[in-house]
Amino acid sequence: MRKKRRRPDKETRTAELAEVWASLDAGDVPGVMRGLRFAAERAPLAELAQIVGWASAQMGFDDLAAASAALVADPRRAEALYEFGYAGIERGGAYVAIPALRNALAEAPGSRQVLLELVAAFEDEFRHADAIDVLESHAAILRPWPDRYLLVFNAVMAGDVERARANLTQLPAPDDAQWTSTYEHIRLTLERAAAVGRTTTLDLRALRGWHFVLNGAVLSTLSPYGYDSGMNGRWGHIRDSPAHCRQGLHRLRLVLAAADRRPTTVSRMPPARSSGWPRPGFSMCRPCLSTPKAPTR
């Protein structure tokens, strides 16, 4: 006989959690995981682990299933909370890891290992402001690398350039060579932010400015679709046409001229990926850019 799952009283569940249980009863694993994105942080940890354990077993995630069982058995043990959070992140479920790691940090407030894992979970969920808050509230245990670097990085990603600059002044150059390129990257990122700030405001709608700051690249075209509905010029699921590609190449010429830069070569994509466009595009681009042809890559 199959053992029946123990469940909390229906009266104690949130509406979101009730929907998760309904998906579980229907055997709908994707529905369970979608529902947990909205219900995980308010669910009792033992119940959360019970649900995640069921879904993990269905998906063959033995590590997360085992960590879930351990957390159900002892939902206040810091090691069990950490192992559940770690496995959740590894399996792409940072949103179920966050409440467990929060509690693990409360049980072991001096643990850098737990702190940095929680920060990683926030980053996976693009919750950069939350990452800053938890790092700053544990400032006493932070080391320069990577801890204080993460303050700079997450401040940039949260759109708080001034806070990022302030934290960069407290970040020494790394002694370990593995962080050298990271240090140079974040330093150049803030230099680009300063350059943009001299010409425009880096607010939450400055798509072109942030594209340059974060990627070191110029966004040549802005989409008119849904501009005032949160897209701010982003393109979404719109297929390029030869005319759009041609416009992009013309704008590339303008950008290169303004930057006084000239590429050394122009390469064509392999024919299987080209849909017939690169040959005329290359023919137009090469004389305009005055560059030699490079082998197809």
C-alpha positions in Angstrom: 0.0 0.0 0.0 1.3 3.5 -0.9 2.0 5.7 2.0 -0.2 8.8 2.1 1.6 12.1 2.3 1.1 14.1 5.5 -0.1 17.6 4.9 -0.8 20.7 7.0 -4.3 21.8 7.6 -5.9 23.5 4.6 -6.8 26.5 6.8 -3.1 27.3 7.3 -2.2 27.4 3.6 -1.9 30.5 1.4 -3.9 30.5 -1.8 -0.7 30.1 -3.8 0.3 27.1 -1.7 -3.1 25.5 -2.2 -2.6 25.8 -5.9 0.8 24.1 -5.6 -0.9 21.1 -3.7 -3.5 20.9 -6.4 -0.8 20.7 -9.1 0.9 18.0 -7.0 -2.3 16.0 -6.8 -2.7 16.2 -10.5 0.9 15.0 -11.0 1.8 18.3 -12.7 5.5 18.8 -11.9 6.0 21.9 -14.0 2.8 23.4 -12.4 4.2 22.6 -8.9 7.5 24.4 -9.7 5.8 27.4 -11.3 3.6 27.7 -8.3 6.5 27.5 -5.8 8.0 30.6 -7.5 5.2 32.6 -5.8 4.6 30.4 -2.8 8.0 29.3 -1.6 8.9 32.2 0.7 5.7 32.1 2.7 5.5 28.3 2.9 6.6 26.5 6.1 10.0 25.1 5.4 9.1 21.5 6.2 6.1 21.7 3.8 8.2 23.4 1.1 10.8 20.6 1.4 8.1 18.0 1.3 6.7 19.4 -2.0 10.2 19.9 -3.5 11.1 16.4 -2.5 8.1 15.0 -4.4 8.9 17.1 -7.5 12.6 16.2 -7.3 11.8 12.4 -7.2 9.6 12.8 -10.3 12.5 14.6 -12.1 15.2 12.2 -11.0 17.0 14.8 -9.0 18.3 12.5 -6.3 20.5 15.0 -4.6 17.7 17.5 -4.1 15.2 14.7 -3.1 17.7 13.6 -0.4 18.3 17.1 0.8 14.5 17.7 0.9 14.0 14.6 3.1 16.7 15.7 5.5 15.1 19.1 5.8 11.6 17.6 6.4 13.2 15.6 9.3 14.8 18.6 10.9 13.8 22.0 9.4 15.9 24.0 11.8 19.2 22.3 11.4 21.6 24.8 9.6 23.4 22.0 7.7 20.1 20.6 6.4 18.9 24.1 5.4 22.2 24.8 3.6 22.3 21.5 1.7 18.7 22.0 0.6 19.5 25.5 -0.6 22.7 24.4 -2.4 20.9 21.6 -4.2 18.1 23.9 -5.1 20.4 26.3 -6.8 22.3 23.5 -8.6 19.0 22.2 -10.0 17.8 25.7 -11.2 15.5 26.4 -8.4 17.0 29.4 -6.6 13.6 30.6 -5.6 13.0 27.5 -3.4 16.6 27.8 -2.1 16.2 31.4 -0.8 14.0 30.8 2.2 16.1 27.8 3.3 19.3 29.8 3.0 17.8 32.7 4.9 17.0 30.4 7.7 20.4 28.7 7.6 22.0 32.1 7.9 19.8 32.9 10.9 20.9 29.7 12.5 24.6 30.3 11.6 25.0 34.1 11.3 28.8 34.0 11.1 28.9 31.6 8.2 30.4 33.2 5.0 29.7 30.0 3.1 25.9 30.3 3.8 26.0 34.0 3.2 27.6 33.7 -0.3 25.3 30.9 -1.3 22.3 33.1 -0.4 23.8 35.9 -2.4 24.2 33.5 -5.4 20.5 32.5 -5.1 19.5 36.2 -5.1 21.6 36.8 -8.2 20.1 33.9 -10.0 16.7 35.4 -9.4 17.9 38.9 -10.4 17.2 40.2 -6.9 20.3 42.3 -6.7 18.9 44.8 -4.1 18.2 41.9 -1.8 21.8 40.6 -2.3 23.1 44.0 -1.3 20.9 44.1 1.8 22.1 40.8 3.1 25.8 41.5 2.4 25.6 44.9 4.1 23.8 43.4 7.1 26.7 41.0 7.5 29.5 43.5 6.8 31.5 42.3 9.8 32.3 39.0 8.2 33.0 40.2 4.7 36.3 39.7 3.1 37.5 41.8 0.1 37.3 39.0 -2.5 34.8 38.0 -3.5 32.6 39.3 -0.8 33.1 43.1 -1.2 33.3 42.7 -4.9 29.8 41.3 -4.8 28.6 44.5 -3.2 30.0 46.5 -6.1 28.6 44.0 -8.7 25.1 43.8 -7.3 24.9 47.6 -6.8 25.6 48.0 -10.5 23.1 45.4 -11.4 20.5 47.0 -9.2 21.1 50.3 -11.0 22.7 52.0 -8.0 25.8 53.4 -9.6 26.7 55.7 -6.7 26.6 52.9 -4.2 28.7 50.8 -6.5 31.3 53.6 -6.7 31.4 53.9 -3.0 32.0 50.2 -2.5 34.6 50.1 -5.2 36.7 52.7 -3.3 36.8 50.1 -0.4 37.8 47.2 -2.7 41.5 46.6 -2.9 43.1 45.0 -6.0 43.0 41.2 -5.6 46.0 39.3 -4.4 44.7 36.2 -6.2 45.2 36.3 -9.9 41.9 34.5 -10.6 40.1 37.8 -9.6 42.3 40.1 -11.7 40.1 40.2 -14.8 37.0 40.5 -12.6 38.4 43.5 -10.9 39.3 45.1 -14.2 35.9 44.4 -15.6 34.0 46.0 -12.8 36.3 49.0 -12.8 35.8 49.5 -16.5 32.0 49.1 -16.1 31.9 52.0 -13.7 34.1 54.0 -16.0 31.5 53.5 -18.7 28.8 54.5 -16.3 30.6 57.7 -15.6 31.0 58.4 -19.4 27.3 57.8 -19.9 26.4 60.0 -16.9 28.1 63.0 -18.6 25.6 62.9 -21.4 22.4 61.4 -20.1 20.7 60.1 -16.9 21.1 56.4 -16.1 17.6 55.8 -15.0 15.6 52.6 -15.2 14.5 53.4 -18.8 17.9 54.2 -20.2 18.1 50.9 -22.2 20.8 52.1 -24.5 22.9 53.6 -21.7 22.7 50.5 -19.5 23.5 48.3 -22.5 26.7 50.2 -23.0 27.5 50.2 -19.2 27.0 46.5 -18.7 28.1 45.1 -22.1 30.6 47.7 -23.4 28.5 47.7 -26.6 26.4 50.2 -28.5 22.7 49.3 -29.0 22.1 50.6 -32.5 18.3 50.2 -32.7 15.4 50.5 -30.3 12.1 48.7 -30.7 8.9 50.8 -30.8 6.8 47.8 -29.7 5.6 48.0 -26.1 7.9 50.8 -25.4 5.8 52.2 -22.6 4.8 48.8 -21.3 8.1 47.8 -19.8 10.1 47.0 -22.9 11.8 50.4 -23.1 13.1 49.7 -26.6 13.9 46.0 -26.2 13.2 43.7 -29.1 11.2 40.5 -28.2 10.5 37.6 -30.5 10.8 39.7 -33.7 12.5 38.0 -36.6 15.0 40.1 -38.4 14.6 40.9 -42.1 17.3 41.7 -44.7 16.1 45.3 -44.5 16.6 45.4 -40.7 20.0 43.8 -41.1 21.0 46.4 -43.7 19.9 49.2 -41.4 22.0 47.6 -38.6 25.1 47.6 -40.8 24.6 51.2 -41.8 24.3 52.1 -38.1 27.4 50.1 -37.4 29.3 52.3 -39.8 28.1 55.4 -38.0 29.2 54.0 -34.6 32.6 53.0 -35.9 33.1 56.4 -37.5 32.1 58.2 -34.3 34.5 56.1 -32.3 37.2 56.4 -34.9 37.6 52.7 -35.0 38.1 50.3 -37.9 37.8 46.5 -37.7 40.7 44.5 -39.1 38.4 41.9 -40.7 34.8 41.1 -41.5 33.8 37.4 -41.2 30.7 35.7 -42.7 28.7 33.2 -40.8 28.6 29.6 -42.1 26.1 29.1 -44.9 23.9 26.7 -42.9 23.2 29.6 -40.4 23.0 32.4 -42.9 19.6 32.0 -44.6 21.2 33.5 -47.7 21.8 36.9 -46.1 25.5 37.2 -45.3 26.6 37.2 -49.0 24.8 40.4 -49.9 25.4 41.8 -46.4 29.1 41.1 -46.7 29.2 42.6 -50.1 27.6 45.8 -48.8 29.6 45.8 -45.5 33.1 45.1 -46.8 33.6 48.2 -49.1 31.9 50.4 -46.6 34.2 49.3 -43.8 37.3 49.1 -45.9 38.3 45.8 -44.4 39.6 42.5 -45.8 37.7 39.3 -45.9 38.3 36.8 -43.2 37.6 33.0 -43.4 34.1 31.8 -42.5 34.0 30.6 -38.8 
